[in-house]
Amino acid sequence: MAFTPATAPTGLRTSEILSADNSIPERHIVVATLRNAAPRLGLSASVISTLDAMLSCLAPKRNHHTVFASNATLTFRRNGISDRTIRRHAATLQEIGLLVRRDSPNRKRFTKHNTHEGKALRFGFDLSPLFARLHEIAAMAAEVLREQEQIDYLRAKIRAAANASLTNNPNDTTALNIFRVLRRKLSLQDCEQILTDLPVTDVEAEATDDQNSNLTITMTASDGHFVRHHHRSNKEHIDKERIALKKEPPLTGSDAPITIPELLSACPEAAEFSLRKIETVHDVVAHARTLAPMIGITIQNYEAAHERLGALRAAATVWAIMQFHDKIKAVGAYFRSITTGSKSEGFSPEKLIRRLATAQNYAA
């Protein structure tokens, strides 16, 4: 590769810079986000593992993103893979646009400081492009997770439809072939095409509160026909609560509805990760769905919180946790506990947001 010198200012680190170890997000979150977005980026698991080894070599609270570790160090952290593999993975990361390789004349990786000019030459693997694109990668990861959820739904729907066809005709070769096809990994387009070609009526499914279809069919033991399987107790309880809330006068104080300016003021860390200006409730919710997998909240847990708390309150909870998630040992378990679990009874997203807003004002 061509010799490309890089200069950067030296001196005291007067501001916090995005770190792979002790800032937002942590290294394991960066790697998890990359793994989720891998189908869009064209990254293999082995390349991501090499990138993880590079991230582990970055110093905390640094003023750069250059990895100076030798191939021997990276090889050791990758459990003994060859130098050739390290170079090949680095070339792949550079080609994708997540890394810039800055080689010194002797191919060593080091820093040379000039205290008189207050600058430094850094030679190594520069991961600045990765951190610059982290917002974009997080959006890709969220899109991949949503697509996988849709694929899982369609696979279940195809299986149910094929099973219904076999119930009517046990020798249906088309349905038998579909079960063989389902053993393979299918894309969303494949699933949609298979469902279109099925010679049976559409499988009945019921709508959920968030307007996303959810397969809710079961087979009776007596006649083998498909019937709708309802979970009305919890849903009716939630609906009654919403009706009761609509009849009550507007709330004031700590339980009053959250406003967007209030949310932005209370949760600046979450706001910094937004690719666009947050102006509407839709923006808040869409951004929360992107942040959730980054900090370890699964789609299932988020949807359960959405069902119980509503769109804005569930999203505001994710925003709030993003503000102090580094103090939580298991973010996913904590989120589930306060939204739908053992600690959900007295949980109020409004009070949490306002406590954070007070803390921000006090810190300022």
Secondary structure, 3 states (H helix, E strand, C coil): CCCCCCEEECCCCCCCCCCCCCCCCCHHHHHHHHHHHHHHHCCCHHHHHHHHHHHHCCCCCCCCCEECCCHHHHHHHCCCCCHHHHHHHHHHHHHHCCCEEECCCCCCCEEEEECCCCEEEEEEEECHHHHHCHHHHHHHHHHHHHHHHHHHHHHHHHHHHHHHHHHHCCCCHHHHHHHHHCCCCCCHHHHHHHHHHCCCCCCCCEECCCCCEECCEEECCCCCCEEECCCHHHHHHHHHHHHHHHHCCCCCHHHCCCCHHHHHHHCHHHHHCCCCCCCCHHHHHHHHHHHHHHCCCCHHHHHHHHHHHCHHHHHHHHHHHHHHHHHCCCHHHHHHHHHCCCCCCCCCHHHHHHHHHHHHHHHC
